């Protein structure tokens, strides 16, 4: 297994949960990225305090304001990242920001479905479009052929809840708008893998496991995985995948999840 070696990474929803976990792990790497761009809605707010503390100690960590449901905000964030990177391009885009509305099927509304899709599905679509020029630059500037996360990659944080073949967790949480948005995100990941392969960019959908986060642990059941275990597992997977995995749906241990 190769080592994940990236010069630059963007992580969305980085002020808490898995996003913050990714940032912490990248900072602790033996060879940390030269640039870690951590995005969140309100970088100066109370909810981003831990991220602010990390940034004060690590000059490589840049916090950027980003609302993934707002195209103008995404374009502005891409411009800021591009200004820092210059000609080197972006190696890794981790679309982690997401939301969930805990409602049963008969209580779902157009508003809930639209809001959830906008954040969980349209957000990663627009992020991929906005950061494509920077990802292409990184791919062109990387030695060797083939695809890898150390070269250029889009990682969409999905969920087994988006697997049409699996009914995992239905008895505990129906979460219909969330499940639908993640199934659509899986298809987006497949589409990105097909469209961006020619540019040297790897794209996968990753299920992080059922993790103890504000979002994952909102119900009455305690999730089995810690953020640390999940992120560690996902980074191990990212270090080992290549073009044969592009367009696939994997979990934090590298196992294929049925669509």
N, C-alpha and C positions, 0 to 999 in steps of 0.2 A: 504494500500500500504506500502510495506517495504521500508526501507531506503537503498540506494545504499551504500554499505560499502565495499570498496576494499582496499587491502593493496598495490597493485601494478597495474599499468596500462601502456600500450604502446600506443601512438598515432602517426600515421604516417602523414606526411604533416602538421606538427605542427607549422610551422613558420608564417602561416597566415590563414585567413578565419575561417572555421569551426574547423580545427585542433587547431589553437591558442585559439579559443573559448572554446574548450574542456579543454585545459590545464588551462585556467583562471578559469573556473568553478570548476575544481577539486581542485585547490589551495584555492578556497573560501569556500569549503564545511566545515560544522561544524566539521566533522572528515575527514580531507583530507587524501588521500593515503599516505602511508609511502614513496613510490617511484612513481614518475611520469616520465616516459621516453618519451621525446618529440623528435621525429626524423624528420629530413629534409635533403635535398640534401647538403646544404652548411651552416652548423651551424655558421661559422665565418663571413659569408657574410652580406651585408647590409640588405638583405631581412629577416634576422633572428634577427634583432636588438632588437625587442620587446621581443622575446624569451630569448635573452641573458640578457636583463634587469631583467626579471622575475627570471632567474636562479641565478643572483647575489644576489637576496633577499631571495630566497627559496632553502635551501640545499637539499630539497626532490626532486627538479626538476633537472633531468639529461638530457642534450641535446646530442643526438647521431647522427652521420652522417649516412644517409641511402639513397640509391637510390633503389627504389622498382622494377626497371627494371633490376637490377643487382644481380644475385644469390649470388655472392661472398660478396657483400655489405650486403645482408640480413643475411647471415651466420655470418658475423663479428658482426653485430648489436645484433643478438641473443646471441652470446658469451659474449658480453659486458653486456647485461641485466642479463644474467645468473650469471655472476661474482658478480654483485651487490646483486642479490636475494639469492644466496646460496641455501639452501634447501627449501626455502619457496614457490617457484614457482610463476607464473604470473596469476593474476586473470582476467585481461581484456586486450584484444587486439583489438584496434579500427583501422581498415584499412580504413583510411580516404583519403590518398593521391590519387589524380586523375588528369586527364588532359582532355581537350576537344579541338577538332579542328573544328572550325565553318565553315563547308562547306556543300553545297547542294549535293544531291545524285549524280548528274552527274559530280561533281568535286572531288568526293572521289578517293583516290589512294590506291594502295597496301601499300605504305609506311605509309600513315596516319592511315590506318586501323590496320596495324601491330604495330605501335608505341602506338596507343591508347589501343589496347588489351593488350599489354605487361605491360603497367602501370596499367590499370583499372581492368584487369581480372587475368593475370598471376601473377602480383605482390601480390595480396591477397592470391592466391593459395600458392605461395612460402613462404609467411609470415606465413600462417597457418602451413605449414610443418616444418619450422624452429623453430617456437615457441611452437609446439605441446608438446615437453618434459616438458617445463616449465608450460604450461597450465595443463597438466596431474598431475604434482606435486602439483599444487594449488588445483585441484579438489580432489586429494587423501587426502590432508591435511585439507580439509574443513569438519566441522561437519555436520551431517544430510544427508538425501538422497535427490534425486531430483536435478534439474538443476536451476541455477540462475546466474545472472551477478556478484553477490558478491562472487560466488564460482569460476567459470571459464567460460569465454565466448569469442567468436569471433564475433565482430560486423563489418559487411561490409557496408560501407556507399555507398548506391546505388542511384537510382533516379527513379522517376515516368517515366522518359524518357526511362527506360528499361522495362516498362510494355508493353507487346505485345497487351494486351487488351485495353490500353488507347492510344489515339493519342494526349495527352496533349502537348501543345506548338508547334505542327507541323507547324502551320501557321506562328509562330514567328521565329522558329529555327528548321531546319531539323536535323542537328547534327547527321548524320547517323552513323559514326564510334563510337561516344559516346553512342548512344542509343543501338547499337548492343553489345558494350562491357559491358554495365550495365545489359542488358538482360542475357548475359553470366555470369556476376557476381552473378545475382540472382540464376541461376542454380548451380553455385559453392557453394553458401550459403546453398542451399538445400543438395547438396552432402556432404558438411562438417558436416551438422547437422546429417545426416544419419551415416556417418563414425565415428564421434567423440562423439556421444551420449553415447556409451559404456564406454567412458573415463570420463564421467561426465561433458562434455563441451557443453554449449549452443551456438547455432549459428543462427544469424538472419541477414537479409538484411534490412537496414533502409533508407527510403527516408527522407532527412532532410527538405523537403519543398523547395520552390524556394526562395533562400536566397541572400541577398545583400553582395556578395563576389566578388573578382576580377573575378572569373570564372562565377558565376551566374549572375552578373550584367554587363557582357561584351557587351550585345546587346543594342538596343535602348529602351527596356522596363525596367522599374524599378521593381525589385522583391519586393513582399509585406513583406517578413520576414526579421528581423534583425538576425545577427549571434547569439546574446544573446537569443532571443526568441526560435530560432531553437534548440540550444544546451540545453537550459533549458528544453524544451519539450522532447528532445531525452533522457536526463538523467532521467527524470521522467518515461519515458517508460521503460528504462533499469532497473529501481528500481522495476518495478512491474511484469516483464515477468518471466515465468517459463517454465518447459518442454513442456507445451502445445503450447507454441509459438515457440519452436525451429524449424528452417527450414521455418519460415514464412517471408513475405515481408510486413513490417509495415511502417507507416509514423511517423513523429515527435509527433503526437498526439495519437499514438497507434492504429490507424485505419488500417485495412488490405487493402493492395493495390492488385488489381487483377494482376495475372502474365501476 
